[in-house]
Amino acid sequence: MASILNFPQIHFDFGAIKELAPELNKRQIDRPLIITDQGLVEHGVCEKLLDALPSNIKVSLFDKIPENPTIFGVEQALEVYKKNNCNGIIGFGGGSVLDSGKALRVIATHDVSLIDILNDSDKITANVAPYITIPTTAGTGAEITFGGGIHPEPNAPAFGIRSIHVRPDLAICDPEYTMTLPARLTAATGMDALTHCVEGFLSNNSNPPIEAIALDGTWRVINYIDKAVIDGNDREARSQMSMAALEGGMSIYMGLGPIHALSMTFGDSPLHHGTLVTVAMPAVMRFYNHKIKGNALERIASAMGLTADKESGNRIADAVAETNARLGLPSTVKEMGYDKTNIEKMVRDSCESHFNMTAPIRPNGEEYEKIIIEVLG
């Protein structure tokens, strides 16, 4: 049975930021808290956002969201929210910022600690603070999703926060704000979008409209990521990658799988999530080869411009590995700097991941061990 959920309202295109002021007015948000990271402030990107805001509102700013979202970062933002009597949140940044905003909108209105919420998402009610997202990367799709990950400490595995009530109210996707993204992050976040599209499409859930979206997102990444990495000023490439990321976020509604289970396993480190998933993708696609019934792998291969046949899983794996190398991304997590060696714990963490619930095929312990050894390098 297909369960087709609604996405938040979305404004998409160059210049979409012009919709922010009227949307704030419509939602009666006149004391918003902008949460972002210091890099966007230091490089002047946040200043562009402030310029787009009307002069008659009182804006507060919290710019200390870390590269990977943490309980401490969200709690610090909450202090600023309460101190300034804010009545809405604007998440401006990449996945870490946008996921932090999901947690913040809950604890801003719930009389319960964030760790309690992370341990039991059933405690989340519809009484949440208004939340608008403005992505500055083209990868996570977190601007529209109803889940996220929050780390209890910087190098500890993330807790999931998942509820329809944390889904943002509005996403303003203006590719202009991705134009200054460095080449390496353009590559890593773009390949993150690809994993969302592919894992969403392969999910054991049935949702034909989102499956079509996932294949379209796959096509966009494959055809435009090189252009966006080579020339960050290529407006068409930036727009196409922003749409691919948005479609990846839509694909997440189908559920994910072992690629993201592995990213959580290796997430007990400061390593970049988008890079982790694309490094893990080839090994998982090789595992799927000859195992997934039907033509799902062939349809993905076709969307990627590859020969669609019984070896599609291997062809996808090889194509992703080649793309990673071409874009300057690592091929193993050891190459990323991961130095832990407890394979048994890695296997256990991967097997226990909730991401396995929607996998088309759930690897057993022995299979995960083979995959992990390949991903480790």
N, C-alpha and C positions, 0 to 999 in steps of 0.2 A: 504494500500500500504506500502510495506517495504521500508524504507530509510536506506540503508546500507552505513555508512560512513567509511572512512579509519582511521585506527589507526596510530599513529606515528611509526617510525621504532623502534624496540625493540631488545636489546641484553639481553638474560636471561640465567643465570646459575651461579654457583660458578665460579669465575674467569672472569666474564663478564667485570669487571672493566678494564681489559687489552685492551678493545676496545676503551677506552676513548681517549688515546693519538692519535691513528690514526684517530678517528672521528674528534677531534679538528683540526688536520692537514688538513683533507679533507674539512672541513668547513671554513678553514682559520681563525680560532679563536686562536689568540696568546696573547690576553690580557683578559682572562676570569675573571669575578667576581664570586666567590663562595659565595652563600648565605646559611647560616645554623643557628643553634641555639647554645647557649653557652654550653649546656649540651654535645653536640657531640664533642665540642672542649675540654672541661674539662675532658672527659672520653677517650680522645685519638683517637676517631673514625675518626675525621676529619684529623688527622695526616696521617692515612692510605690512605686517598684520595689524600692528597698532595704528598705522596710518589709515587702514581701512575701517576703523571703528568710529562711530559717531562721537562727537565731542561732549555730548550731554550724558554720557554714562561714566560711572566710576569703575575703572579697570584695576584689578589686582594681578600681580604676576608672580608665579613660582617657577623658577628656571633650574631647579636642581634635580630633575628626574634623571636617574642614572641610565647607563646604556642598557642594562637589563633591569626590569621593574622590580622594586623591593618594597616590603612592608614599610620600612623606615621612610622611603621616599614618599609614599602615599600619605603616611601619617604626618610628615612635615608639611605636605600640601594642605592637609586638613586643618592644621593650625592656622595657616594663612587664610583659608576659606572662612573659618569661624571668626578670626580676629577682625576681618574686614566685612563681616556680615554679608558675604556673597550670596547670590541667589541663582547661580548657574555656573557651568564649567565649560571652557573651551579647551579641548585637547589639540595642541599644535605641535606635531612632530611625527616621529616614526612609531613603530609598534610598541616600544617601551612606554612612551608617553601616552599613547591612546589606550593601552591596557591599564595603565595606572589610573587614568580617568574613569574607567569602568568601576574600579574598586573605590575610588574617591566618591563617586556619585552615590554609592551605597552607604558608606560609613558617614557621609555628611548628613544623612537623615535617619540612620538606624542607631538605636542605643545599644550597640553591640560592637565588640572589637573586630578588627579586620581578620585576625587569626581565627576567630570563631566563624566568621563568614566563609573563610577559605576552607575550613574544616567541614562546613555544612552549608552549601549553597541554598538549601531549602529555607534558610532564615531570611533570604532576600525577598522583600515584598515590592509591590509596585510603587511604594513611596520612596522614590529616588530623586536626586537633584537633576535638574535639566542638564543635558549634555550634548554639545555640538563638537564634532571632530573635523579637523582640517589636516589631512596627511601631507607630510613633506618628503616622504619616500614613496616609491612605487613597488611595493612588495608584500607587506603583511596582510593587507585587506582588513586590518583591525578597525578601520573607520566605520565598518558596518556590522561586525560580528557580535555574537552574544556570549562570547567567552574570551578568556585570556589567561595569562600565566603571571603569577606574582611570586617572587623569590622571598622566603623568610629572611635570608641573609644573602649577600652578594654572590657567593659561590656555592649556594645550596640549591638542590633541585626545586623547581617551581611548584607551587600549589596552583591548581586550576580554579578560576572563578567562572562559573557558567550558569547563566540564567537569562531568560528572555528579558528580564528587567534591567540587565546591565547593557543591553543593546543600545547604542547611541540613538538619540532622537533625530539627528540630522547630520549628514555628512556633506561637507563642501569640498569637492575634489577639484582643485585648481592646479593643473600641471605646472603653472608658473612657479609654484613653491617647491618644485622638484628640480628646477633648472640648475641650482648650485650644488646638487648632490655629487660628491666626488665619484670618479669612475669606478673605484673598487666597491663602494657601497651601492652604486647603480647596478653593478653586476650581481652582488650578493642578494640584494633585496629583489631584483628582478627574477633571479632563479628561485627565490623563495616563493614568488607568485606562481611560478611553474609547478612547484611541488603541490601547492594548494589546488591548482586546477587538476592535476593528474590524480592526486589522492582522493579529491572530492569525486571525480568522475568514476574512479574504481571502487568507491564505497559500496558496501553491501546494501545501502538504502536505494530506493528507486525514486527518482525525481527527474523525469525527462526534460523539463524546461531548464533546470540547473545543469543537467548533463550537457545540454547544448551550449550553455554559457561556458562551462568548463573547457569544452573543446575549442571554443572561440578564443578564450583566454590563452590556451596553450599555443594556438596559432600566432597570436599577437606577440607573445614572448619570443618565440623562435624567430619571428621575422623582424623584430625591432630591437632586441636587446643589444646586439652588436652595435647598431647605429647609435643608440643612446649612450653606450659606454665610450665609443670612439669620439663622439661629438655631443657633449652635454647641452649644447645650444640648439640641437636639432629639435625643433618644436613638435614636429610630427611624431618623432620617435618618443619624446617625453610624453606626449598625449596618449599614444598607443600603449606605452608601458603603464601609465596611470590607469588606463581602462583595464589592462590585463590584471593589475593588482586588485582593482575593484571586483573584477570577475572572479579572481581567486578567492576574495573574501566571500562572495556569493557561493562559491564552490564548497567552502568550509561548512556551509549549512548542511551539506550531505554527510559530513563526518570525515575524519582523516584516517591514518593508518600507521604502519610500522616506521615510515620515514620520520614521522613526528614523535613516535615512541622513542626512537633512537636519539632524536634531538633533545628530548627530556633527559635521557640517560646520560648524555654527554653535557647536559646543562648544569652539572655541578662544577661549573667553571665559568670564567668571564668571557667565554668564546661567543662570537656573534651567531645569533639564532639562524639568520638567513643563510649564512655560510654552512652551518652545521647540517641543515636539511638538504642542501644541494650536494654536499659531500656524501651524505648517506643515501641519496636517491639511486645511484647506479647499482649498488649492491642489492637493494630491495627489488628493483626492476628485474635484475637477473634471477632473483629468487622466484619472482612471479612467472618467469618464462616457462611455458608449457603447463603451468598449473591453473591459470584462470580460465574457466570455461567461457564459451562464447567468443565474441569478437572485440571485447573491450580494449585489449592491448593493440589490436590492429587499428582500431579507430583513433587511438592516441597517436600511434605511429603515423597514420595518414595525416592527422592534424599537424604533425611535426615535419611533414614533407618526406617521410621515410617510406621504404617499401613495407607494405602491410602484409605480413605472412605469419607463419607459425613461430618465427624467430623474432617477433616484434618486441618482446620483453628485452631480449639482448640488444636489439637494434636501438631501442630507447635508451638503455643503459650506456651503450657506447657513445651515442649522440650527446647525452648529458655530460659524460666525462670529457668528451672532446670540447664541448662548449665551455665547461669550467676551465679547462686548460687554456683555451683561446682567450678567455676573459681574464686570465691571471688569477683564478681562484685555486685553492689547494685541492689536492686529490684525496687526502686522508686527514683525519682529525689529529694525528700525531704531527703532521705537517703544520697544523694550526697551532700547535703548542700544547696539546693535551698530553699529560704525562702520567695519568693513572693507569694501573695495570691489573686491577681486580676484575678479571673477566667474569667470574662467577657472579659478582654483584651486578655487573652490567647486564648480564643475561637475566637475572632476577628482576631488575628494575624494568627492563624492556618488556618482559613477559607480563608484568603486573600493570603496565600502562593502560589507562582507559582508552587510549587511541586504538588499541587492538579491537575494541568492540565493533567498530565499523569497517575493519579491514576485510577485503574480499577473501583473503586467506590469512589465518592467524598463525604466524610461525611458532613452532614449539621451541623448547629450550635449546635443543641441539641445533635447530635451524637458525635461531637467533645468534647462537654462538658463532656459527660460520659467517653470518652477516656481519656481526660485530668485529670479528677478526679482519674481515676485508675492509670495513670502514676505518678501523684503527690504523691499518697500514703497517 
